[in-house]
Amino acid sequence: MSVVSNQVSVVRQARQDFEELRTFVLHHCPDSLWKACQDELKAAVASLEHHPLTGSAPLEFNRLNLPRFRQIRSGKLRIIYEVRPTRIYIHVIADQRRNLHDLLFHRLMRACTLH
């Protein structure tokens, strides 16, 4: 039996999450911690290619009836992604302790001020 591979795409906002996370960790922690965090994150993202449904539904999304959205955890990070038939879109990379409602609200406000 062959395993179907999905292409994983990281949307612009998630790339920005990654850069902000990188800047914070490198500024406040040893370089070795960033390297370990980055390696764990890469492994988690790579696992989505073959096992996109292993993640759980984010609790914050349950009330919105958005079944295509799932999450996995990598160390202290939370990766929220959308499952499409042949592609996985990563939308959020955030510290698990961060309030997701606040994060999404700030993104919305930032998007509104850019237009």
Backbone torsions as a table, in degrees:
resi	resn	phi	psi	omega
1	MET	NA	132.8	179.6
2	SER	-91.1	151.4	178.6
3	VAL	-99.5	129.8	179.0
4	VAL	-77.0	134.4	178.9
5	SER	-107.8	131.0	177.4
6	ASN	-103.1	143.5	175.3
7	GLN	-80.6	136.1	179.4
8	VAL	-104.4	126.4	176.9
9	SER	-118.8	138.6	177.9
10	VAL	-105.1	116.7	-178.0
11	VAL	-70.9	162.7	-175.1
12	ARG	-53.2	-44.8	-177.8
13	GLN	-64.1	-37.1	178.9
14	ALA	-70.8	-35.0	174.7
15	ARG	-63.1	-38.2	177.1
16	GLN	-66.6	-40.6	174.9
17	ASP	-54.8	-46.0	-178.3
18	PHE	-61.1	-46.2	-179.3
19	GLU	-65.0	-40.0	177.8
20	GLU	-66.0	-40.4	177.2
21	LEU	-63.1	-45.9	179.3
22	ARG	-58.5	-48.2	179.9
23	THR	-59.6	-45.1	-179.2
24	PHE	-63.2	-49.6	-176.9
25	VAL	-64.1	-45.1	-179.3
26	LEU	-65.5	-28.7	179.6
27	HIS	-78.6	-32.6	-172.9
28	HIS	-109.8	-9.1	-173.0
29	CYS	-136.6	165.6	176.7
30	PRO	-64.2	150.0	178.5
31	ASP	-55.7	-33.5	-178.6
32	SER	-63.4	-32.4	178.0
33	LEU	-67.5	-41.3	177.6
34	TRP	-62.5	-42.0	-179.9
35	LYS	-60.1	-45.7	179.3
36	ALA	-63.9	-43.1	179.0
37	CYS	-62.2	-44.3	-179.7
38	GLN	-64.2	-41.8	178.7
39	ASP	-63.5	-42.7	178.1
40	GLU	-63.6	-41.6	-180.0
41	LEU	-64.0	-44.4	178.5
42	LYS	-61.6	-41.2	179.3
43	ALA	-65.3	-41.1	179.4
44	ALA	-64.0	-44.5	179.7
45	VAL	-64.9	-42.1	179.5
46	ALA	-62.7	-33.8	180.0
47	SER	-65.2	-25.6	-180.0
48	LEU	-66.4	-26.6	-178.9
49	GLU	-57.6	-39.4	-176.5
50	HIS	-107.0	-18.1	-176.0
51	HIS	-135.6	60.6	-174.4
52	PRO	-69.0	-21.1	-176.4
53	LEU	-93.4	5.5	-179.7
54	THR	-73.2	-21.7	179.6
55	GLY	-73.6	162.2	179.0
56	SER	-95.5	165.0	176.3
57	ALA	-77.8	130.1	177.1
58	PRO	-62.5	130.6	-178.3
59	LEU	-55.6	-38.0	-178.3
60	GLU	-64.9	-20.8	-177.9
61	PHE	-95.1	-13.5	-177.4
62	ASN	-57.6	-43.6	-178.2
63	ARG	-68.7	-19.2	-178.0
64	LEU	-90.5	-3.7	-179.4
65	ASN	54.2	58.8	179.3
66	LEU	-118.8	74.5	-173.4
67	PRO	-67.8	-16.4	-180.0
68	ARG	-74.6	-15.1	-177.6
69	PHE	-92.7	134.6	-179.1
70	ARG	-139.0	172.1	178.8
71	GLN	-141.6	149.4	169.6
72	ILE	-130.0	161.7	179.2
73	ARG	-116.8	142.7	178.9
74	SER	-135.3	104.2	-173.7
75	GLY	60.2	-123.2	178.4
76	LYS	-96.1	10.6	-178.7
77	LEU	-100.4	151.7	177.1
78	ARG	-119.4	127.7	-179.9
79	ILE	-115.0	116.5	-180.0
80	ILE	-105.8	128.2	-174.1
81	TYR	-138.6	163.0	-179.1
82	GLU	-115.2	132.1	-179.7
83	VAL	-99.9	119.1	174.1
84	ARG	-113.2	170.0	-175.2
85	PRO	-53.4	-42.4	-178.1
86	THR	-127.5	7.8	-176.9
87	ARG	-144.9	145.5	175.6
88	ILE	-113.3	129.4	178.6
89	TYR	-110.9	119.5	175.3
90	ILE	-87.4	122.9	-176.4
91	HIS	-105.3	-30.1	-175.2
92	VAL	-139.5	134.8	168.1
93	ILE	-128.2	110.8	-173.4
94	ALA	-146.4	157.0	172.9
95	ASP	-61.5	137.0	-178.7
96	GLN	-60.6	-26.1	-177.2
97	ARG	-80.8	-10.7	-178.4
98	ARG	-76.1	140.2	178.9
99	ASN	-74.2	117.1	-176.0
100	LEU	-65.4	-37.5	178.4
101	HIS	-59.5	-44.4	178.7
102	ASP	-63.2	-44.2	179.8
103	LEU	-58.4	-48.4	-178.5
104	LEU	-67.9	-35.6	177.6
105	PHE	-64.1	-44.3	178.9
106	HIS	-63.3	-37.0	176.7
107	ARG	-63.9	-43.1	179.4
108	LEU	-62.2	-44.9	-179.6
109	MET	-65.5	-39.9	178.5
110	ARG	-63.5	-41.4	179.4
111	ALA	-65.1	-38.2	-180.0
112	CYS	-67.7	-34.6	-179.3
113	THR	-77.9	-19.1	178.5
114	LEU	-79.6	-16.9	-176.3
115	HIS	-98.6	NA	NA
